[in-house]
Amino acid sequence: MSHIMQNKEITGFKSITYSRLFGKYKKQFTGVERFTKFEGLADVLLSLFFTPYPVGFYRPKPKFSSHWIDNLGNSIYFKKNVDDNMVFIEHDCQNDQSVLFDFDIFTGMTPKEHIGLGDSFYCAVGKDIDTEELQITLIIHGMDDKIRSYVKADNTWSKFSAMRFGPRFCRDFYQMSYDSDEFPDLTYSTCQDIKKYVGYDKDKMLSILKHQI
């Protein structure tokens, strides 16, 4: 399992870092991978800043954590005895907002700045069928081994979790295990005239988005 050590102190906790949380919950990361039988899930969870809920460095270590959250307030629930044993809920209102922490040391950077620190990229650009406004999906695998995702709709950039597109997409993008043509055309809404780029060339990525970032 690959991971990059990160350093960031979070107010209210003593020297909590994402890497230290991983060290504390390593068995939980590997445990949910075994539970789902989804190879590579632990790397995906790490790359998307997911941690067992509630976040806390000094809480007891359960053998199995069924509820995980990320730094955007999204949840993953691991459920036993059901066909779909992994459920992703975006902006989960059940989460206690007071225990949500952003462990991303690069929070506040623009999409353009993240491209500059990126190793590989996914970008889909298309026009909304109804409004003809440009819609952009941008997913960046950074040099820190983290995946950050943005969407541009209504002329505004916003962050989201790539888990929206499912764990298989996240794993394949993390590993870049497909040729670019095999990746799906992911856009925020129903679009036409979609142009897609998947690869490692940050200059080409910046050129594609030259007037959008």
mmCIF file of the C-alpha atoms, coordinates in Angstrom:
data_MODEL
# 
_entry.id   MODEL 
# 
loop_
_atom_site.group_PDB 
_atom_site.id 
_atom_site.type_symbol 
_atom_site.label_atom_id 
_atom_site.label_alt_id 
_atom_site.label_comp_id 
_atom_site.label_asym_id 
_atom_site.label_entity_id 
_atom_site.label_seq_id 
_atom_site.pdbx_PDB_ins_code 
_atom_site.Cartn_x 
_atom_site.Cartn_y 
_atom_site.Cartn_z 
_atom_site.occupancy 
_atom_site.B_iso_or_equiv 
_atom_site.pdbx_formal_charge 
_atom_site.auth_seq_id 
_atom_site.auth_comp_id 
_atom_site.auth_asym_id 
_atom_site.auth_atom_id 
_atom_site.pdbx_PDB_model_num 
ATOM 1   C CA . MET A 1 1   ? 0.000   0.000  0.000   1.00 0.00 ? 1   MET A CA 1 
ATOM 2   C CA . SER A 1 2   ? 1.440   3.329  -1.016  1.00 0.00 ? 2   SER A CA 1 
ATOM 3   C CA . HIS A 1 3   ? 1.047   6.500  0.984   1.00 0.00 ? 3   HIS A CA 1 
ATOM 4   C CA . ILE A 1 4   ? 2.882   9.787  1.426   1.00 0.00 ? 4   ILE A CA 1 
ATOM 5   C CA . MET A 1 5   ? 3.642   11.106 4.887   1.00 0.00 ? 5   MET A CA 1 
ATOM 6   C CA . GLN A 1 6   ? 1.937   14.446 5.425   1.00 0.00 ? 6   GLN A CA 1 
ATOM 7   C CA . ASN A 1 7   ? 2.343   16.973 8.202   1.00 0.00 ? 7   ASN A CA 1 
ATOM 8   C CA . LYS A 1 8   ? -0.427  19.205 9.381   1.00 0.00 ? 8   LYS A CA 1 
ATOM 9   C CA . GLU A 1 9   ? -1.527  20.045 12.903  1.00 0.00 ? 9   GLU A CA 1 
ATOM 10  C CA . ILE A 1 10  ? -5.278  20.355 13.358  1.00 0.00 ? 10  ILE A CA 1 
ATOM 11  C CA . THR A 1 11  ? -6.685  22.795 15.919  1.00 0.00 ? 11  THR A CA 1 
ATOM 12  C CA . GLY A 1 12  ? -8.214  20.964 18.873  1.00 0.00 ? 12  GLY A CA 1 
ATOM 13  C CA . PHE A 1 13  ? -6.039  17.874 18.560  1.00 0.00 ? 13  PHE A CA 1 
ATOM 14  C CA . LYS A 1 14  ? -2.440  17.364 19.515  1.00 0.00 ? 14  LYS A CA 1 
ATOM 15  C CA . SER A 1 15  ? -0.259  16.803 16.459  1.00 0.00 ? 15  SER A CA 1 
ATOM 16  C CA . ILE A 1 16  ? -2.871  14.880 14.514  1.00 0.00 ? 16  ILE A CA 1 
ATOM 17  C CA . THR A 1 17  ? -1.781  14.271 10.947  1.00 0.00 ? 17  THR A CA 1 
ATOM 18  C CA . TYR A 1 18  ? -3.387  12.183 8.241   1.00 0.00 ? 18  TYR A CA 1 
ATOM 19  C CA . SER A 1 19  ? -0.352  9.889  8.169   1.00 0.00 ? 19  SER A CA 1 
ATOM 20  C CA . ARG A 1 20  ? -0.600  9.362  11.941  1.00 0.00 ? 20  ARG A CA 1 
ATOM 21  C CA . LEU A 1 21  ? -4.279  8.561  11.626  1.00 0.00 ? 21  LEU A CA 1 
ATOM 22  C CA . PHE A 1 22  ? -3.397  6.031  8.953   1.00 0.00 ? 22  PHE A CA 1 
ATOM 23  C CA . GLY A 1 23  ? -0.870  4.498  11.308  1.00 0.00 ? 23  GLY A CA 1 
ATOM 24  C CA . LYS A 1 24  ? -3.508  4.228  14.025  1.00 0.00 ? 24  LYS A CA 1 
ATOM 25  C CA . TYR A 1 25  ? -6.197  2.829  11.729  1.00 0.00 ? 25  TYR A CA 1 
ATOM 26  C CA . LYS A 1 26  ? -4.077  0.737  9.367   1.00 0.00 ? 26  LYS A CA 1 
ATOM 27  C CA . LYS A 1 27  ? -5.977  -2.408 10.316  1.00 0.00 ? 27  LYS A CA 1 
ATOM 28  C CA . GLN A 1 28  ? -9.268  -0.678 9.553   1.00 0.00 ? 28  GLN A CA 1 
ATOM 29  C CA . PHE A 1 29  ? -8.054  0.337  6.068   1.00 0.00 ? 29  PHE A CA 1 
ATOM 30  C CA . THR A 1 30  ? -6.994  -3.204 5.247   1.00 0.00 ? 30  THR A CA 1 
ATOM 31  C CA . GLY A 1 31  ? -10.049 -4.600 7.049   1.00 0.00 ? 31  GLY A CA 1 
ATOM 32  C CA . VAL A 1 32  ? -12.596 -2.898 4.786   1.00 0.00 ? 32  VAL A CA 1 
ATOM 33  C CA . GLU A 1 33  ? -10.597 -3.998 1.743   1.00 0.00 ? 33  GLU A CA 1 
ATOM 34  C CA . ARG A 1 34  ? -10.851 -7.602 2.914   1.00 0.00 ? 34  ARG A CA 1 
ATOM 35  C CA . PHE A 1 35  ? -14.530 -7.126 3.793   1.00 0.00 ? 35  PHE A CA 1 
ATOM 36  C CA . THR A 1 36  ? -15.466 -5.827 0.333   1.00 0.00 ? 36  THR A CA 1 
ATOM 37  C CA . LYS A 1 37  ? -12.998 -8.115 -1.479  1.00 0.00 ? 37  LYS A CA 1 
ATOM 38  C CA . PHE A 1 38  ? -12.160 -5.048 -3.550  1.00 0.00 ? 38  PHE A CA 1 
ATOM 39  C CA . GLU A 1 39  ? -8.437  -5.067 -4.217  1.00 0.00 ? 39  GLU A CA 1 
ATOM 40  C CA . GLY A 1 40  ? -6.908  -1.610 -3.964  1.00 0.00 ? 40  GLY A CA 1 
ATOM 41  C CA . LEU A 1 41  ? -9.704  -0.103 -1.861  1.00 0.00 ? 41  LEU A CA 1 
ATOM 42  C CA . ALA A 1 42  ? -7.344  0.850  0.971   1.00 0.00 ? 42  ALA A CA 1 
ATOM 43  C CA . ASP A 1 43  ? -5.234  2.929  -1.443  1.00 0.00 ? 43  ASP A CA 1 
ATOM 44  C CA . VAL A 1 44  ? -8.392  4.568  -2.804  1.00 0.00 ? 44  VAL A CA 1 
ATOM 45  C CA . LEU A 1 45  ? -9.612  5.508  0.682   1.00 0.00 ? 45  LEU A CA 1 
ATOM 46  C CA . LEU A 1 46  ? -6.210  6.962  1.528   1.00 0.00 ? 46  LEU A CA 1 
ATOM 47  C CA . SER A 1 47  ? -6.015  8.948  -1.685  1.00 0.00 ? 47  SER A CA 1 
ATOM 48  C CA . LEU A 1 48  ? -9.464  10.482 -1.045  1.00 0.00 ? 48  LEU A CA 1 
ATOM 49  C CA . PHE A 1 49  ? -8.825  11.434 2.627   1.00 0.00 ? 49  PHE A CA 1 
ATOM 50  C CA . PHE A 1 50  ? -11.323 8.942  4.086   1.00 0.00 ? 50  PHE A CA 1 
ATOM 51  C CA . THR A 1 51  ? -11.055 8.031  7.764   1.00 0.00 ? 51  THR A CA 1 
ATOM 52  C CA . PRO A 1 52  ? -13.199 6.039  10.213  1.00 0.00 ? 52  PRO A CA 1 
ATOM 53  C CA . TYR A 1 53  ? -15.998 8.135  11.706  1.00 0.00 ? 53  TYR A CA 1 
ATOM 54  C CA . PRO A 1 54  ? -15.889 9.961  14.046  1.00 0.00 ? 54  PRO A CA 1 
ATOM 55  C CA . VAL A 1 55  ? -12.373 11.260 13.426  1.00 0.00 ? 55  VAL A CA 1 
ATOM 56  C CA . GLY A 1 56  ? -10.227 11.287 16.539  1.00 0.00 ? 56  GLY A CA 1 
ATOM 57  C CA . PHE A 1 57  ? -6.706  10.244 17.276  1.00 0.00 ? 57  PHE A CA 1 
ATOM 58  C CA . TYR A 1 58  ? -7.419  9.156  20.820  1.00 0.00 ? 58  TYR A CA 1 
ATOM 59  C CA . ARG A 1 59  ? -10.671 7.271  20.323  1.00 0.00 ? 59  ARG A CA 1 
ATOM 60  C CA . PRO A 1 60  ? -10.664 3.475  20.804  1.00 0.00 ? 60  PRO A CA 1 
ATOM 61  C CA . LYS A 1 61  ? -9.662  1.434  17.796  1.00 0.00 ? 61  LYS A CA 1 
ATOM 62  C CA . PRO A 1 62  ? -12.560 -0.744 16.606  1.00 0.00 ? 62  PRO A CA 1 
ATOM 63  C CA . LYS A 1 63  ? -11.761 -3.944 14.758  1.00 0.00 ? 63  LYS A CA 1 
ATOM 64  C CA . PHE A 1 64  ? -14.061 -2.933 11.937  1.00 0.00 ? 64  PHE A CA 1 
ATOM 65  C CA . SER A 1 65  ? -15.316 0.554  11.078  1.00 0.00 ? 65  SER A CA 1 
ATOM 66  C CA . SER A 1 66  ? -18.571 0.520  9.114   1.00 0.00 ? 66  SER A CA 1 
ATOM 67  C CA . HIS A 1 67  ? -18.797 4.319  8.638   1.00 0.00 ? 67  HIS A CA 1 
ATOM 68  C CA . TRP A 1 68  ? -16.065 6.405  6.989   1.00 0.00 ? 68  TRP A CA 1 
ATOM 69  C CA . ILE A 1 69  ? -15.961 10.113 6.135   1.00 0.00 ? 69  ILE A CA 1 
ATOM 70  C CA . ASP A 1 70  ? -13.750 12.372 4.051   1.00 0.00 ? 70  ASP A CA 1 
ATOM 71  C CA . ASN A 1 71  ? -12.697 16.006 4.383   1.00 0.00 ? 71  ASN A CA 1 
ATOM 72  C CA . LEU A 1 72  ? -15.734 17.160 2.348   1.00 0.00 ? 72  LEU A CA 1 
ATOM 73  C CA . GLY A 1 73  ? -18.374 15.600 4.582   1.00 0.00 ? 73  GLY A CA 1 
ATOM 74  C CA . ASN A 1 74  ? -19.100 12.615 2.348   1.00 0.00 ? 74  ASN A CA 1 
ATOM 75  C CA . SER A 1 75  ? -19.665 9.161  3.807   1.00 0.00 ? 75  SER A CA 1 
ATOM 76  C CA . ILE A 1 76  ? -19.051 5.552  2.905   1.00 0.00 ? 76  ILE A CA 1 
ATOM 77  C CA . TYR A 1 77  ? -21.029 2.890  4.759   1.00 0.00 ? 77  TYR A CA 1 
ATOM 78  C CA . PHE A 1 78  ? -19.846 -0.717 4.740   1.00 0.00 ? 78  PHE A CA 1 
ATOM 79  C CA . LYS A 1 79  ? -22.802 -3.024 5.309   1.00 0.00 ? 79  LYS A CA 1 
ATOM 80  C CA . LYS A 1 80  ? -22.919 -6.727 6.017   1.00 0.00 ? 80  LYS A CA 1 
ATOM 81  C CA . ASN A 1 81  ? -25.407 -9.191 4.592   1.00 0.00 ? 81  ASN A CA 1 
ATOM 82  C CA . VAL A 1 82  ? -26.511 -6.955 1.704   1.00 0.00 ? 82  VAL A CA 1 
ATOM 83  C CA . ASP A 1 83  ? -25.764 -7.186 -2.013  1.00 0.00 ? 83  ASP A CA 1 
ATOM 84  C CA . ASP A 1 84  ? -24.252 -3.698 -2.171  1.00 0.00 ? 84  ASP A CA 1 
ATOM 85  C CA . ASN A 1 85  ? -21.867 -3.812 0.783   1.00 0.00 ? 85  ASN A CA 1 
ATOM 86  C CA . MET A 1 86  ? -20.386 -0.356 0.123   1.00 0.00 ? 86  MET A CA 1 
ATOM 87  C CA . VAL A 1 87  ? -22.624 2.721  -0.074  1.00 0.00 ? 87  VAL A CA 1 
ATOM 88  C CA . PHE A 1 88  ? -21.351 6.233  -0.850  1.00 0.00 ? 88  PHE A CA 1 
ATOM 89  C CA . ILE A 1 89  ? -23.458 9.183  0.355   1.00 0.00 ? 89  ILE A CA 1 
ATOM 90  C CA . GLU A 1 90  ? -22.446 12.624 -0.843  1.00 0.00 ? 90  GLU A CA 1 
ATOM 91  C CA . HIS A 1 91  ? -22.682 15.482 1.695   1.00 0.00 ? 91  HIS A CA 1 
ATOM 92  C CA . ASP A 1 92  ? -24.062 13.128 4.328   1.00 0.00 ? 92  ASP A CA 1 
ATOM 93  C CA . CYS A 1 93  ? -26.299 15.161 6.668   1.00 0.00 ? 93  CYS A CA 1 
ATOM 94  C CA . GLN A 1 94  ? -25.940 12.473 9.350   1.00 0.00 ? 94  GLN A CA 1 
ATOM 95  C CA . ASN A 1 95  ? -22.329 13.482 9.988   1.00 0.00 ? 95  ASN A CA 1 
ATOM 96  C CA . ASP A 1 96  ? -21.587 15.690 12.977  1.00 0.00 ? 96  ASP A CA 1 
ATOM 97  C CA . GLN A 1 97  ? -20.107 18.775 11.330  1.00 0.00 ? 97  GLN A CA 1 
ATOM 98  C CA . SER A 1 98  ? -18.099 19.570 14.451  1.00 0.00 ? 98  SER A CA 1 
ATOM 99  C CA . VAL A 1 99  ? -15.872 16.523 13.932  1.00 0.00 ? 99  VAL A CA 1 
ATOM 100 C CA . LEU A 1 100 ? -15.101 17.133 10.267  1.00 0.00 ? 100 LEU A CA 1 
ATOM 101 C CA . PHE A 1 101 ? -11.478 18.118 9.648   1.00 0.00 ? 101 PHE A CA 1 
ATOM 102 C CA . ASP A 1 102 ? -9.682  18.967 6.444   1.00 0.00 ? 102 ASP A CA 1 
ATOM 103 C CA . PHE A 1 103 ? -6.395  17.073 6.423   1.00 0.00 ? 103 PHE A CA 1 
ATOM 104 C CA . ASP A 1 104 ? -5.473  18.381 2.964   1.00 0.00 ? 104 ASP A CA 1 
ATOM 105 C CA . ILE A 1 105 ? -2.371  20.527 3.362   1.00 0.00 ? 105 ILE A CA 1 
ATOM 106 C CA . PHE A 1 106 ? -3.056  22.053 -0.060  1.00 0.00 ? 106 PHE A CA 1 
ATOM 107 C CA . THR A 1 107 ? -6.594  23.246 0.641   1.00 0.00 ? 107 THR A CA 1 
ATOM 108 C CA . GLY A 1 108 ? -7.100  26.719 -0.800  1.00 0.00 ? 108 GLY A CA 1 
ATOM 109 C CA . MET A 1 109 ? -5.091  26.133 -3.939  1.00 0.00 ? 109 MET A CA 1 
ATOM 110 C CA . THR A 1 110 ? -6.784  26.705 -7.289  1.00 0.00 ? 110 THR A CA 1 
ATOM 111 C CA . PRO A 1 111 ? -7.378  23.943 -9.870  1.00 0.00 ? 111 PRO A CA 1 
ATOM 112 C CA . LYS A 1 112 ? -4.586  25.477 -11.953 1.00 0.00 ? 112 LYS A CA 1 
ATOM 113 C CA . GLU A 1 113 ? -2.166  25.281 -9.026  1.00 0.00 ? 113 GLU A CA 1 
ATOM 114 C CA . HIS A 1 114 ? -3.153  21.670 -8.371  1.00 0.00 ? 114 HIS A CA 1 
ATOM 115 C CA . ILE A 1 115 ? -2.497  20.813 -12.021 1.00 0.00 ? 115 ILE A CA 1 
ATOM 116 C CA . GLY A 1 116 ? 1.009   22.217 -11.542 1.00 0.00 ? 116 GLY A CA 1 
ATOM 117 C CA . LEU A 1 117 ? 1.526   19.737 -8.682  1.00 0.00 ? 117 LEU A CA 1 
ATOM 118 C CA . GLY A 1 118 ? -0.210  16.861 -10.453 1.00 0.00 ? 118 GLY A CA 1 
ATOM 119 C CA . ASP A 1 119 ? 1.156   13.567 -11.723 1.00 0.00 ? 119 ASP A CA 1 
ATOM 120 C CA . SER A 1 120 ? -1.805  12.429 -13.823 1.00 0.00 ? 120 SER A CA 1 
ATOM 121 C CA . PHE A 1 121 ? -5.084  13.927 -14.946 1.00 0.00 ? 121 PHE A CA 1 
ATOM 122 C CA . TYR A 1 122 ? -8.612  13.188 -16.064 1.00 0.00 ? 122 TYR A CA 1 
ATOM 123 C CA . CYS A 1 123 ? -10.580 15.928 -17.798 1.00 0.00 ? 123 CYS A CA 1 
ATOM 124 C CA . ALA A 1 124 ? -13.910 15.842 -19.628 1.00 0.00 ? 124 ALA A CA 1 
ATOM 125 C CA . VAL A 1 125 ? -15.276 18.985 -21.267 1.00 0.00 ? 125 VAL A CA 1 
ATOM 126 C CA . GLY A 1 126 ? -18.714 19.220 -22.853 1.00 0.00 ? 126 GLY A CA 1 
ATOM 127 C CA . LYS A 1 127 ? -21.704 21.467 -23.441 1.00 0.00 ? 127 LYS A CA 1 
ATOM 128 C CA . ASP A 1 128 ? -24.887 21.106 -21.436 1.00 0.00 ? 128 ASP A CA 1 
ATOM 129 C CA . ILE A 1 129 ? -27.601 19.877 -23.789 1.00 0.00 ? 129 ILE A CA 1 
ATOM 130 C CA . ASP A 1 130 ? -30.190 22.354 -22.470 1.00 0.00 ? 130 ASP A CA 1 
ATOM 131 C CA . THR A 1 131 ? -28.176 25.487 -21.695 1.00 0.00 ? 131 THR A CA 1 
ATOM 132 C CA . GLU A 1 132 ? -25.142 24.913 -23.956 1.00 0.00 ? 132 GLU A CA 1 
ATOM 133 C CA . GLU A 1 133 ? -22.971 26.121 -21.085 1.00 0.00 ? 133 GLU A CA 1 
ATOM 134 C CA . LEU A 1 134 ? -19.555 24.538 -20.752 1.00 0.00 ? 134 LEU A CA 1 
ATOM 135 C CA . GLN A 1 135 ? -19.316 21.760 -18.153 1.00 0.00 ? 135 GLN A CA 1 
ATOM 136 C CA . ILE A 1 136 ? -15.916 20.513 -16.975 1.00 0.00 ? 136 ILE A CA 1 
ATOM 137 C CA . THR A 1 137 ? -14.934 17.541 -14.828 1.00 0.00 ? 137 THR A CA 1 
ATOM 138 C CA . LEU A 1 138 ? -11.313 17.695 -13.630 1.00 0.00 ? 138 LEU A CA 1 
ATOM 139 C CA . ILE A 1 139 ? -9.660  14.998 -11.515 1.00 0.00 ? 139 ILE A CA 1 
ATOM 140 C CA . ILE A 1 140 ? -6.022  15.286 -10.455 1.00 0.00 ? 140 ILE A CA 1 
ATOM 141 C CA . HIS A 1 141 ? -3.713  12.678 -8.941  1.00 0.00 ? 141 HIS A CA 1 
ATOM 142 C CA . GLY A 1 142 ? -1.186  14.778 -7.075  1.00 0.00 ? 142 GLY A CA 1 
ATOM 143 C CA . MET A 1 143 ? 2.469   14.203 -6.332  1.00 0.00 ? 143 MET A CA 1 
ATOM 144 C CA . ASP A 1 144 ? 1.416   13.655 -2.707  1.00 0.00 ? 144 ASP A CA 1 
ATOM 145 C CA . ASP A 1 145 ? -0.544  10.560 -3.829  1.00 0.00 ? 145 ASP A CA 1 
ATOM 146 C CA . LYS A 1 146 ? -3.917  12.226 -3.202  1.00 0.00 ? 146 LYS A CA 1 
ATOM 147 C CA . ILE A 1 147 ? -6.810  12.576 -5.641  1.00 0.00 ? 147 ILE A CA 1 
ATOM 148 C CA . ARG A 1 148 ? -8.623  15.911 -5.846  1.00 0.00 ? 148 ARG A CA 1 
ATOM 149 C CA . SER A 1 149 ? -11.657 16.546 -8.023  1.00 0.00 ? 149 SER A CA 1 
ATOM 150 C CA . TYR A 1 150 ? -13.314 19.668 -9.375  1.00 0.00 ? 150 TYR A CA 1 
ATOM 151 C CA . VAL A 1 151 ? -16.332 20.439 -11.483 1.00 0.00 ? 151 VAL A CA 1 
ATOM 152 C CA . LYS A 1 152 ? -17.058 23.659 -13.326 1.00 0.00 ? 152 LYS A CA 1 
ATOM 153 C CA . ALA A 1 153 ? -20.766 24.361 -13.818 1.00 0.00 ? 153 ALA A CA 1 
ATOM 154 C CA . ASP A 1 154 ? -22.585 27.684 -14.101 1.00 0.00 ? 154 ASP A CA 1 
ATOM 155 C CA . ASN A 1 155 ? -19.135 29.263 -14.551 1.00 0.00 ? 155 ASN A CA 1 
ATOM 156 C CA . THR A 1 156 ? -18.102 28.243 -11.014 1.00 0.00 ? 156 THR A CA 1 
ATOM 157 C CA . TRP A 1 157 ? -15.475 25.746 -9.865  1.00 0.00 ? 157 TRP A CA 1 
ATOM 158 C CA . SER A 1 158 ? -16.342 23.519 -6.894  1.00 0.00 ? 158 SER A CA 1 
ATOM 159 C CA . LYS A 1 159 ? -14.736 20.508 -5.230  1.00 0.00 ? 159 LYS A CA 1 
ATOM 160 C CA . PHE A 1 160 ? -16.249 17.048 -5.038  1.00 0.00 ? 160 PHE A CA 1 
ATOM 161 C CA . SER A 1 161 ? -15.131 13.496 -4.340  1.00 0.00 ? 161 SER A CA 1 
ATOM 162 C CA . ALA A 1 162 ? -14.175 11.240 -7.230  1.00 0.00 ? 162 ALA A CA 1 
ATOM 163 C CA . MET A 1 163 ? -15.944 8.502  -5.278  1.00 0.00 ? 163 MET A CA 1 
ATOM 164 C CA . ARG A 1 164 ? -19.073 9.943  -6.924  1.00 0.00 ? 164 ARG A CA 1 
ATOM 165 C CA . PHE A 1 165 ? -18.031 7.883  -9.942  1.00 0.00 ? 165 PHE A CA 1 
ATOM 166 C CA . GLY A 1 166 ? -17.514 4.713  -7.934  1.00 0.00 ? 166 GLY A CA 1 
ATOM 167 C CA . PRO A 1 167 ? -14.558 2.901  -6.355  1.00 0.00 ? 167 PRO A CA 1 
ATOM 168 C CA . ARG A 1 168 ? -13.636 1.095  -9.582  1.00 0.00 ? 168 ARG A CA 1 
ATOM 169 C CA . PHE A 1 169 ? -13.101 4.367  -11.446 1.00 0.00 ? 169 PHE A CA 1 
ATOM 170 C CA . CYS A 1 170 ? -11.080 5.749  -8.519  1.00 0.00 ? 170 CYS A CA 1 
ATOM 171 C CA . ARG A 1 171 ? -8.862  2.670  -8.425  1.00 0.00 ? 171 ARG A CA 1 
ATOM 172 C CA . ASP A 1 172 ? -8.326  2.634  -12.178 1.00 0.00 ? 172 ASP A CA 1 
ATOM 173 C CA . PHE A 1 173 ? -7.486  6.330  -12.212 1.00 0.00 ? 173 PHE A CA 1 
ATOM 174 C CA . TYR A 1 174 ? -5.210  5.951  -9.176  1.00 0.00 ? 174 TYR A CA 1 
ATOM 175 C CA . GLN A 1 175 ? -3.330  3.146  -10.905 1.00 0.00 ? 175 GLN A CA 1 
ATOM 176 C CA . MET A 1 176 ? -3.761  4.573  -14.442 1.00 0.00 ? 176 MET A CA 1 
ATOM 177 C CA . SER A 1 177 ? -4.332  0.971  -15.447 1.00 0.00 ? 177 SER A CA 1 
ATOM 178 C CA . TYR A 1 178 ? -6.328  1.732  -18.608 1.00 0.00 ? 178 TYR A CA 1 
ATOM 179 C CA . ASP A 1 179 ? -5.540  3.403  -21.874 1.00 0.00 ? 179 ASP A CA 1 
ATOM 180 C CA . SER A 1 180 ? -7.204  6.808  -22.035 1.00 0.00 ? 180 SER A CA 1 
ATOM 181 C CA . ASP A 1 181 ? -9.894  5.666  -24.486 1.00 0.00 ? 181 ASP A CA 1 
ATOM 182 C CA . GLU A 1 182 ? -11.168 3.114  -21.976 1.00 0.00 ? 182 GLU A CA 1 
ATOM 183 C CA . PHE A 1 183 ? -12.016 5.696  -19.322 1.00 0.00 ? 183 PHE A CA 1 
ATOM 184 C CA . PRO A 1 184 ? -15.671 6.804  -19.360 1.00 0.00 ? 184 PRO A CA 1 
ATOM 185 C CA . ASP A 1 185 ? -16.803 10.289 -20.404 1.00 0.00 ? 185 ASP A CA 1 
ATOM 186 C CA . LEU A 1 186 ? -17.660 11.679 -16.978 1.00 0.00 ? 186 LEU A CA 1 
ATOM 187 C CA . THR A 1 187 ? -19.431 15.028 -16.845 1.00 0.00 ? 187 THR A CA 1 
ATOM 188 C CA . TYR A 1 188 ? -21.418 16.778 -14.151 1.00 0.00 ? 188 TYR A CA 1 
ATOM 189 C CA . SER A 1 189 ? -24.634 16.818 -16.160 1.00 0.00 ? 189 SER A CA 1 
ATOM 190 C CA . THR A 1 190 ? -25.968 15.581 -19.489 1.00 0.00 ? 190 THR A CA 1 
ATOM 191 C CA . CYS A 1 191 ? -23.552 16.951 -22.068 1.00 0.00 ? 191 CYS A CA 1 
ATOM 192 C CA . GLN A 1 192 ? -22.814 16.743 -25.742 1.00 0.00 ? 192 GLN A CA 1 
ATOM 193 C CA . ASP A 1 193 ? -19.659 17.254 -27.817 1.00 0.00 ? 193 ASP A CA 1 
ATOM 194 C CA . ILE A 1 194 ? -17.580 15.821 -24.994 1.00 0.00 ? 194 ILE A CA 1 
ATOM 195 C CA . LYS A 1 195 ? -13.813 16.068 -25.289 1.00 0.00 ? 195 LYS A CA 1 
ATOM 196 C CA . LYS A 1 196 ? -11.742 13.993 -22.903 1.00 0.00 ? 196 LYS A CA 1 
ATOM 197 C CA . TYR A 1 197 ? -8.114  13.891 -21.855 1.00 0.00 ? 197 TYR A CA 1 
ATOM 198 C CA . VAL A 1 198 ? -6.509  11.275 -19.613 1.00 0.00 ? 198 VAL A CA 1 
ATOM 199 C CA . GLY A 1 199 ? -2.753  11.320 -19.169 1.00 0.00 ? 199 GLY A CA 1 
ATOM 200 C CA . TYR A 1 200 ? 0.370   12.729 -17.571 1.00 0.00 ? 200 TYR A CA 1 
ATOM 201 C CA . ASP A 1 201 ? 1.045   15.894 -19.591 1.00 0.00 ? 201 ASP A CA 1 
ATOM 202 C CA . LYS A 1 202 ? 0.323   18.897 -17.351 1.00 0.00 ? 202 LYS A CA 1 
ATOM 203 C CA . ASP A 1 203 ? 1.174   21.372 -20.124 1.00 0.00 ? 203 ASP A CA 1 
ATOM 204 C CA . LYS A 1 204 ? -1.446  19.788 -22.356 1.00 0.00 ? 204 LYS A CA 1 
ATOM 205 C CA . MET A 1 205 ? -3.885  19.820 -19.452 1.00 0.00 ? 205 MET A CA 1 
ATOM 206 C CA . LEU A 1 206 ? -3.292  23.546 -18.907 1.00 0.00 ? 206 LEU A CA 1 
ATOM 207 C CA . SER A 1 207 ? -3.654  24.174 -22.630 1.00 0.00 ? 207 SER A CA 1 
ATOM 208 C CA . ILE A 1 208 ? -7.038  22.424 -22.723 1.00 0.00 ? 208 ILE A CA 1 
ATOM 209 C CA . LEU A 1 209 ? -8.299  24.548 -19.825 1.00 0.00 ? 209 LEU A CA 1 
ATOM 210 C CA . LYS A 1 210 ? -6.435  27.715 -20.787 1.00 0.00 ? 210 LYS A CA 1 
ATOM 211 C CA . HIS A 1 211 ? -9.485  29.988 -20.731 1.00 0.00 ? 211 HIS A CA 1 
ATOM 212 C CA . GLN A 1 212 ? -11.307 28.148 -17.923 1.00 0.00 ? 212 GLN A CA 1 
ATOM 213 C CA . ILE A 1 213 ? -8.955  28.293 -14.928 1.00 0.00 ? 213 ILE A CA 1 
# 
